[in-house]
Amino acid sequence: MITVEAAVKTAAVVSFVLPLILLAVPFLDTTFVVLKRLKYRQPLYRADSEHFHHRMARIGFSSRRTIAYLYTWTLMLAGLALALRFVPYSDHKGHLRLGWTLVMVSMALIVVAASVYLVYVLEILKFRRLDSIRLRRLRPEASPAEIDVDVAKDLETGEFQAISGGPNH
């Protein structure tokens, strides 16, 4: 519809992007679960424990902390969506107002940083070096070869130790 209307105007972009931002948490949760099921060739319709709240419980988050993280993330995304609608960063003729644009960019960077942080905490994307550092802290007595084996296992299976304890926890 935006294409049919010709030039993309701020109001059109906001009306298109606003619902996507508001629904980002459930979209991302569903997307990551489906991609993991596809990766391991599991049926898409079968229940599993890979949703965000399951992952948080598995790494040692309490129910209260899980809810706080997910609600805070959702509120930050909703705040950004509302700011896109109500903050006067543009005169609606293609001219940006510097001060308000900087406020919007700052808000967007904070939301992106929070999202990247949650992707890291939930270990949705695996980073071999970060996993190696985490395992070295959990098991300082382990040899480099043992750490390499554990990192390879973690990256392949998607399983990891709880934050609150070590390997014997």
Contacts in CASP RR format, 6 or more apart in sequence:
PFRMAT RR
TARGET T0000
AUTHOR 0000-0000-0000
METHOD contacts of the structure
MODEL  1
MITVEAAVKTAAVVSFVLPLILLAVPFLDTTFVVLKRLKYRQPLYRADSE
HFHHRMARIGFSSRRTIAYLYTWTLMLAGLALALRFVPYSDHKGHLRLGW
TLVMVSMALIVVAASVYLVYVLEILKFRRLDSIRLRRLRPEASPAEIDVD
VAKDLETGEFQAISGGPNH
2 8 0 8 1.000
2 12 0 8 1.000
2 13 0 8 1.000
2 16 0 8 1.000
5 12 0 8 1.000
9 92 0 8 1.000
10 90 0 8 1.000
10 92 0 8 1.000
10 94 0 8 1.000
11 92 0 8 1.000
14 84 0 8 1.000
14 85 0 8 1.000
17 81 0 8 1.000
17 84 0 8 1.000
18 81 0 8 1.000
18 84 0 8 1.000
18 85 0 8 1.000
20 27 0 8 1.000
21 77 0 8 1.000
21 78 0 8 1.000
21 80 0 8 1.000
21 81 0 8 1.000
21 84 0 8 1.000
22 77 0 8 1.000
22 78 0 8 1.000
22 81 0 8 1.000
24 77 0 8 1.000
24 115 0 8 1.000
25 52 0 8 1.000
25 70 0 8 1.000
25 73 0 8 1.000
25 74 0 8 1.000
25 77 0 8 1.000
29 51 0 8 1.000
29 52 0 8 1.000
32 50 0 8 1.000
32 52 0 8 1.000
32 124 0 8 1.000
33 48 0 8 1.000
33 50 0 8 1.000
33 51 0 8 1.000
34 44 0 8 1.000
36 50 0 8 1.000
37 43 0 8 1.000
37 44 0 8 1.000
37 46 0 8 1.000
37 48 0 8 1.000
37 50 0 8 1.000
38 44 0 8 1.000
42 48 0 8 1.000
48 54 0 8 1.000
49 55 0 8 1.000
49 58 0 8 1.000
52 70 0 8 1.000
52 118 0 8 1.000
52 122 0 8 1.000
53 66 0 8 1.000
53 70 0 8 1.000
55 122 0 8 1.000
55 123 0 8 1.000
55 124 0 8 1.000
56 65 0 8 1.000
56 66 0 8 1.000
56 69 0 8 1.000
56 70 0 8 1.000
56 122 0 8 1.000
57 63 0 8 1.000
57 66 0 8 1.000
58 160 0 8 1.000
58 162 0 8 1.000
59 121 0 8 1.000
59 122 0 8 1.000
59 123 0 8 1.000
59 160 0 8 1.000
59 162 0 8 1.000
59 163 0 8 1.000
60 162 0 8 1.000
60 163 0 8 1.000
60 164 0 8 1.000
61 69 0 8 1.000
61 163 0 8 1.000
69 118 0 8 1.000
69 121 0 8 1.000
72 114 0 8 1.000
73 114 0 8 1.000
73 115 0 8 1.000
73 118 0 8 1.000
76 110 0 8 1.000
76 111 0 8 1.000
76 114 0 8 1.000
77 111 0 8 1.000
79 107 0 8 1.000
80 107 0 8 1.000
80 108 0 8 1.000
80 111 0 8 1.000
83 103 0 8 1.000
83 104 0 8 1.000
83 107 0 8 1.000
84 104 0 8 1.000
87 100 0 8 1.000
87 103 0 8 1.000
87 104 0 8 1.000
88 97 0 8 1.000
88 100 0 8 1.000
89 96 0 8 1.000
89 97 0 8 1.000
89 99 0 8 1.000
89 100 0 8 1.000
89 101 0 8 1.000
89 103 0 8 1.000
89 104 0 8 1.000
90 96 0 8 1.000
90 97 0 8 1.000
90 100 0 8 1.000
90 101 0 8 1.000
91 97 0 8 1.000
119 125 0 8 1.000
120 127 0 8 1.000
120 130 0 8 1.000
123 131 0 8 1.000
123 158 0 8 1.000
123 160 0 8 1.000
126 154 0 8 1.000
126 155 0 8 1.000
126 158 0 8 1.000
128 151 0 8 1.000
128 155 0 8 1.000
131 151 0 8 1.000
131 154 0 8 1.000
131 155 0 8 1.000
131 160 0 8 1.000
132 147 0 8 1.000
132 148 0 8 1.000
132 151 0 8 1.000
135 142 0 8 1.000
135 147 0 8 1.000
135 150 0 8 1.000
135 151 0 8 1.000
135 154 0 8 1.000
135 161 0 8 1.000
136 142 0 8 1.000
136 147 0 8 1.000
138 161 0 8 1.000
138 165 0 8 1.000
138 166 0 8 1.000
138 167 0 8 1.000
139 146 0 8 1.000
139 147 0 8 1.000
139 150 0 8 1.000
139 166 0 8 1.000
139 167 0 8 1.000
142 150 0 8 1.000
153 159 0 8 1.000
154 160 0 8 1.000
161 167 0 8 1.000
161 169 0 8 1.000
162 169 0 8 1.000
END
